[in-house]
Amino acid sequence: EKLAAIGEMAAGIAHEIKNPLASMSGSTQLLKKEATNTPVARKLMDIVLRETDRLNVLANDFLLFARPGSDKIESVELSSAIGDTLELFRKNGICQNRITVVQDLAPEVWTEMDPKHTRQVLWNLLLNAAEAIDGTGTIQVSSKTAEDMVQVTVKDDGCGMSEETISKIFDPFFTTKAHGTGLGLSIVYRLLEPYNGRLDVRSRQGQGSTFTLFLNRIDPPGLLS
């Protein structure tokens, strides 16, 4: 109960931080439009905007970690959900002209989950894979059924991880990246808890990483028993 109370308090603080950040960002953007600004002033305002964006991302990630919540739990067809997420990811700056995304998705595979959580879990795994790739590379995304479970695999040919790093990757705020909140995989872990899902990882340094997501499989909606 004490840990839950601390989490709620911290989430409340993160929420309150977002309000002044929004004001700072909006005010700075208005100031940038002033014709009297010098190049030095514009450069400083760009720094302010970049840092407020970074803090806003951190606050959003922390809120999601502390209060994963769920607006609605419904039947989700995973090949469509994954396909839509991959389409957005391919257009993201971290992926374009650098990473090839290959997909092999089993059709008509259903699970029960908040669709927002489904997208967030997939997005975080894809970002993690992309950030592990230095230069160009490939991310393979596949899905298949295994009895009453669904397996979704995200595999990259990036830098890989040591056993010591693997043991810490789900710890909040742990990161090996120069820029990052260290919450991406922690959020994945937290979001999976209410659905009895799990995430396995296999990795070796210099040989990439494979994350396998396990979710409960359900019958398609409307299927007669």
KOLRO-957627 format. One record per residue: residue in one letter; y, x, z of N, C-alpha, C in turn. Coordinates in steps of 0.2 Angstrom, whole numbers, padded with zeros to 4 digits, always signed. Layout:
BEGIN
AYXZYXZYXZ
...
***
This chain:
BEGIN
E-0006+0004+0000+0000+0000+0000+0006+0004+0000
K+0006+0010+0004+0012+0014+0004+0013+0017-0003
L+0008+0019-0006+0008+0022-0013+0011+0017-0018
A+0009+0011-0017+0011+0006-0022+0019+0004-0020
A+0021+0005-0014+0028+0004-0012+0032+0009-0015
I+0030+0015-0014+0033+0021-0017+0034+0020-0025
G+0029+0018-0028+0029+0017-0035+0034+0012-0037
E+0034+0007-0034+0039+0001-0035+0046+0004-0034
M+0047+0008-0029+0054+0010-0027+0056+0015-0033
A+0051+0019-0035+0053+0024-0040+0054+0021-0047
A+0051+0016-0048+0052+0012-0054+0058+0008-0054
G+0060+0006-0048+0067+0003-0048+0073+0008-0049
I+0072+0014-0046+0077+0019-0047+0077+0021-0055
A+0071+0021-0058+0071+0023-0065+0075+0017-0069
H+0074+0011-0067+0077+0005-0070+0085+0006-0070
E+0087+0008-0064+0094+0008-0062+0097+0014-0066
I+0094+0019-0067+0096+0025-0071+0098+0023-0078
K+0093+0018-0081+0094+0017-0088+0101+0013-0089
N+0104+0010-0085+0110+0006-0086+0116+0011-0087
P+0117+0016-0083+0123+0021-0084+0121+0025-0090
L+0115+0026-0091+0113+0030-0097+0115+0026-0104
A+0114+0020-0104+0116+0016-0110+0124+0016-0110
S+0127+0016-0105+0135+0016-0105+0137+0022-0107
M+0134+0028-0105+0136+0035-0107+0135+0036-0115
S+0129+0033-0117+0128+0034-0124+0133+0030-0128
G+0134+0024-0126+0138+0020-0130+0145+0022-0131
S+0148+0025-0125+0155+0027-0124+0155+0034-0128
T+0150+0038-0128+0151+0044-0132+0150+0043-0139
Q+0146+0038-0142+0146+0036-0149+0153+0034-0151
L+0156+0030-0147+0163+0028-0149+0168+0033-0149
L+0168+0038-0144+0172+0044-0145+0171+0048-0151
K+0165+0049-0153+0163+0053-0159+0167+0050-0165
K+0169+0044-0165+0172+0041-0171+0179+0042-0171
E+0182+0045-0166+0189+0046-0166+0191+0052-0171
A+0196+0051-0175+0197+0056-0180+0200+0062-0177
T+0203+0062-0171+0206+0068-0168+0201+0073-0165
N+0195+0071-0165+0190+0075-0162+0190+0082-0166
T+0189+0088-0162+0188+0094-0165+0181+0095-0166
P+0179+0100-0170+0172+0102-0171+0168+0104-0164
V+0172+0107-0160+0169+0109-0154+0168+0102-0149
A+0172+0098-0150+0171+0091-0146+0166+0087-0149
R+0165+0087-0155+0160+0083-0158+0153+0087-0157
K+0153+0093-0156+0147+0097-0155+0144+0095-0148
L+0149+0095-0143+0148+0094-0136+0145+0086-0135
M+0148+0082-0139+0146+0075-0139+0139+0074-0141
D+0138+0078-0146+0131+0078-0149+0126+0080-0144
I+0128+0085-0140+0123+0087-0134+0122+0082-0129
V+0128+0078-0127+0128+0073-0123+0123+0067-0125
L+0124+0065-0131+0119+0060-0134+0112+0062-0134
R+0111+0068-0136+0104+0071-0136+0101+0071-0129
E+0105+0073-0124+0102+0073-0118+0101+0066-0114
T+0106+0062-0116+0105+0055-0114+0099+0051-0117
D+0098+0053-0123+0092+0050-0126+0085+0053-0123
R+0085+0059-0121+0080+0062-0118+0078+0059-0111
L+0084+0058-0107+0083+0055-0101+0081+0048-0101
N+0083+0044-0107+0081+0037-0108+0074+0037-0109
V+0071+0042-0113+0064+0042-0115+0060+0043-0108
L+0062+0048-0104+0059+0049-0098+0059+0043-0093
A+0065+0039-0093+0065+0033-0089+0060+0028-0091
N+0060+0027-0098+0056+0022-0101+0048+0024-0099
D+0047+0030-0100+0040+0032-0099+0038+0031-0092
F+0042+0033-0087+0041+0032-0080+0040+0025-0078
L+0044+0021-0081+0044+0014-0080+0037+0011-0082
L+0035+0013-0088+0028+0011-0091+0023+0014-0086
F+0023+0020-0084+0018+0022-0079+0018+0019-0073
A+0024+0017-0070+0024+0014-0063+0022+0007-0063
R+0024+0004-0069+0024-0004-0069+0020-0005-0076
P+0014-0004-0077+0011-0005-0084+0011-0012-0085
G+0010-0017-0080+0011-0024-0081+0007-0027-0088
S+0007-0033-0089+0005-0036-0095+0008-0043-0096
D+0011-0043-0102+0014-0050-0104+0009-0055-0106
K+0004-0053-0109-0002-0057-0111-0008-0053-0113
I-0014-0056-0111-0020-0053-0113-0023-0057-0119
E-0025-0055-0124-0028-0059-0130-0033-0055-0134
S-0036-0058-0138-0041-0055-0142-0037-0051-0148
V-0039-0045-0148-0036-0040-0153-0041-0037-0158
E-0040-0038-0164-0044-0035-0170-0042-0028-0171
L-0046-0023-0169-0044-0016-0168-0042-0013-0175
S-0046-0015-0180-0045-0011-0187-0038-0013-0189
S-0035-0019-0188-0028-0021-0190-0023-0018-0185
A-0025-0018-0179-0020-0015-0174-0019-0008-0175
I-0025-0004-0176-0025+0003-0177-0021+0005-0184
G-0023+0001-0189-0020+0002-0196-0012+0001-0196
D-0010-0004-0192-0003-0005-0192+0001+0000-0188
T-0002+0003-0183+0000+0008-0179+0001+0015-0183
L-0005+0016-0187-0005+0022-0191+0000+0022-0197
E+0002+0016-0199+0007+0015-0204+0014+0017-0202
L+0015+0015-0196+0021+0017-0193+0021+0024-0191
F+0016+0027-0189+0016+0034-0187+0017+0039-0193
R+0014+0037-0199+0015+0041-0205+0022+0041-0207
K+0026+0036-0205+0033+0037-0206+0037+0040-0201
N+0034+0042-0196+0038+0045-0190+0039+0052-0192
G+0045+0055-0190+0047+0062-0192+0042+0067-0190
I+0039+0066-0184+0034+0071-0182+0028+0072-0186
C+0027+0067-0191+0021+0067-0195+0023+0068-0202
Q+0028+0066-0205+0030+0066-0212+0030+0073-0214
N+0027+0074-0220+0027+0080-0224+0024+0086-0220
R+0020+0084-0215+0017+0089-0210+0010+0088-0209
I+0008+0082-0207+0002+0080-0205-0002+0075-0209
T-0008+0076-0211-0012+0071-0215-0016+0067-0210
V-0015+0060-0211-0019+0056-0206-0025+0052-0210
V-0031+0053-0208-0037+0050-0211-0040+0045-0207
Q-0041+0039-0210-0044+0034-0205-0050+0031-0208
D-0055+0030-0203-0061+0027-0205-0063+0022-0200
L-0061+0016-0201-0061+0010-0196-0066+0005-0198
A-0070+0003-0193-0075-0002-0193-0071-0009-0194
P-0073-0013-0198-0069-0020-0199-0072-0025-0194
E-0067-0029-0192-0069-0035-0188-0072-0033-0181
V-0069-0028-0178-0071-0026-0171-0065-0029-0166
W-0068-0032-0161-0063-0036-0157-0063-0033-0150
T-0058-0033-0146-0057-0032-0139-0052-0036-0136
E-0052-0036-0130-0047-0041-0126-0042-0036-0122
M-0036-0037-0124-0031-0032-0122-0024-0035-0123
D-0019-0033-0119-0012-0034-0121-0011-0030-0128
P-0009-0034-0133-0007-0030-0139-0002-0025-0139
K+0003-0026-0134+0008-0020-0133+0004-0014-0130
H+0000-0015-0126-0004-0009-0123-0008-0006-0128
T-0011-0010-0132-0016-0007-0138-0011-0002-0142
R-0006-0005-0144-0001+0000-0148+0001+0006-0144
Q+0003+0005-0138+0006+0011-0134+0000+0016-0133
V-0006+0014-0131-0011+0019-0130-0013+0023-0137
L-0013+0019-0142-0014+0023-0149-0008+0027-0151
W-0002+0025-0150+0004+0029-0151+0004+0035-0147
N+0003+0035-0141+0003+0041-0136-0003+0046-0138
L-0009+0043-0140-0014+0048-0142-0012+0051-0149
L-0009+0048-0153-0007+0051-0160-0001+0056-0159
L+0003+0054-0155+0009+0059-0153+0006+0065-0150
N+0001+0064-0145-0002+0070-0142-0005+0075-0147
A-0009+0071-0152-0012+0075-0157-0007+0079-0162
A-0002+0075-0164+0003+0079-0168+0006+0084-0165
E+0008+0084-0158+0011+0089-0155+0007+0095-0154
A+0000+0094-0154-0005+0100-0153-0005+0104-0160
I-0003+0101-0165-0003+0104-0172+0003+0108-0173
D+0002+0115-0174+0008+0119-0176+0008+0120-0184
G+0013+0118-0187+0013+0118-0194+0010+0112-0197
T+0006+0113-0202+0002+0107-0205-0005+0106-0202
G-0007+0100-0203-0014+0099-0200-0016+0092-0202
T-0022+0090-0199-0025+0084-0200-0027+0080-0194
I-0025+0074-0193-0028+0069-0188-0033+0064-0191
Q-0038+0064-0188-0044+0059-0190-0044+0053-0185
V-0044+0047-0187-0044+0042-0183-0050+0037-0185
S-0055+0036-0181-0060+0032-0183-0062+0027-0177
S-0066+0022-0179-0068+0017-0174-0075+0015-0176
K-0079+0013-0171-0086+0011-0172-0088+0007-0166
T-0093+0003-0166-0096-0001-0161-0102+0003-0158
A-0103+0002-0151-0109+0005-0148-0111-0001-0143
E-0116-0005-0145-0118-0010-0140-0112-0015-0138
D-0111-0015-0132-0105-0019-0130-0098-0016-0129
M-0098-0010-0132-0092-0006-0132-0089-0004-0139
V-0083-0003-0139-0079-0001-0145-0077+0006-0144
Q-0078+0011-0148-0076+0018-0148-0071+0019-0153
V-0065+0021-0151-0059+0023-0155-0058+0031-0154
T-0059+0035-0159-0058+0042-0159-0052+0045-0162
V-0048+0049-0159-0043+0052-0162-0044+0060-0162
K-0045+0063-0167-0047+0070-0168-0042+0074-0172
D-0040+0080-0169-0035+0084-0172-0038+0091-0173
D-0034+0095-0178-0036+0102-0179-0031+0106-0176
G-0028+0104-0170-0023+0108-0167-0025+0114-0163
C-0021+0116-0158-0022+0122-0154-0028+0121-0149
G-0030+0115-0148-0035+0115-0143-0033+0116-0136
M-0038+0115-0131-0036+0116-0124-0041+0120-0120
S-0039+0124-0115-0044+0127-0110-0047+0122-0106
E-0052+0124-0102-0055+0119-0097-0050+0118-0091
E-0046+0123-0090-0041+0122-0084-0036+0117-0086
T-0034+0117-0093-0029+0112-0095-0032+0105-0095
I-0038+0105-0098-0041+0098-0098-0042+0095-0091
S-0043+0099-0086-0043+0096-0080-0037+0093-0077
K-0031+0095-0080-0025+0092-0078-0021+0087-0082
I-0024+0086-0088-0020+0083-0093-0018+0075-0091
F-0022+0072-0087-0020+0066-0085-0016+0065-0078
D-0014+0071-0076-0009+0072-0070-0002+0070-0072
P+0001+0066-0069+0008+0064-0071+0013+0070-0071
F+0017+0071-0076+0022+0076-0077+0018+0083-0079
F+0012+0083-0080+0009+0090-0082+0010+0090-0089
T+0013+0096-0092+0013+0097-0099+0013+0104-0101
T+0011+0106-0106+0011+0113-0109+0016+0113-0114
K+0020+0108-0116+0025+0108-0121+0031+0110-0118
A+0035+0113-0123+0042+0115-0121+0046+0109-0120
H+0045+0104-0124+0049+0097-0123+0044+0092-0122
G+0044+0088-0117+0040+0083-0116+0040+0080-0108
T+0039+0074-0107+0039+0071-0101+0033+0073-0097
G+0027+0074-0100+0021+0075-0096+0018+0069-0094
L+0020+0063-0097+0018+0056-0095+0013+0053-0100
G+0013+0056-0106+0010+0052-0112+0003+0050-0110
L-0001+0055-0108-0008+0054-0107-0009+0050-0100
S-0005+0052-0096-0005+0048-0089-0004+0040-0090
I+0000+0039-0095+0002+0032-0097-0004+0029-0100
V-0008+0032-0104-0014+0030-0107-0019+0028-0102
Y-0020+0033-0097-0025+0032-0092-0023+0026-0088
R-0017+0025-0086-0014+0019-0082-0015+0013-0086
L-0014+0013-0092-0014+0006-0096-0021+0004-0097
L-0026+0009-0097-0033+0007-0098-0036+0004-0092
E-0034+0006-0086-0037+0004-0080-0038-0004-0079
P-0033-0008-0081-0035-0015-0080-0040-0018-0084
Y-0042-0014-0090-0047-0017-0095-0054-0013-0094
N-0054-0010-0088-0061-0006-0087-0062-0001-0093
G-0057+0001-0097-0058+0006-0102-0058+0013-0099
R-0060+0018-0104-0060+0025-0102-0058+0029-0108
L-0056+0035-0106-0054+0040-0111-0058+0047-0110
D-0062+0049-0115-0065+0055-0114-0062+0060-0119
V-0062+0067-0117-0059+0072-0121-0064+0078-0121
R-0064+0080-0128-0068+0087-0129-0063+0091-0133
S-0063+0097-0130-0058+0102-0134-0060+0109-0132
R-0058+0114-0137-0059+0121-0136-0053+0124-0139
Q-0051+0129-0136-0045+0133-0138-0046+0135-0145
G-0041+0134-0149-0041+0136-0156-0045+0132-0161
Q-0049+0126-0158-0053+0122-0162-0051+0115-0162
G-0045+0113-0159-0043+0106-0159-0046+0102-0153
S-0044+0096-0153-0046+0091-0148-0049+0085-0151
T-0053+0081-0147-0056+0075-0149-0055+0070-0143
F-0051+0065-0143-0050+0060-0138-0054+0054-0140
T-0059+0051-0136-0062+0045-0138-0061+0040-0133
L-0059+0034-0135-0057+0028-0131-0062+0023-0131
F-0064+0021-0125-0070+0016-0125-0067+0010-0122
L-0068+0004-0126-0065-0002-0124-0071-0008-0124
N-0070-0013-0120-0075-0018-0120-0075-0022-0127
R-0081-0023-0130-0081-0027-0136-0082-0034-0134
I-0079-0038-0138-0080-0046-0137-0082-0049-0144
D-0084-0055-0144-0086-0058-0150-0079-0061-0153
P-0079-0061-0160-0073-0064-0163-0071-0070-0161
P-0064-0072-0160-0062-0078-0158-0065-0084-0162
G-0067-0089-0159-0069-0095-0163-0076-0095-0165
L-0080-0089-0163-0087-0088-0165-0091-0093-0161
L-0095-0097-0164-0099-0102-0161-0105-0098-0157
S-0106-0100-0151-0112-0097-0147-0118-0101-0149
***
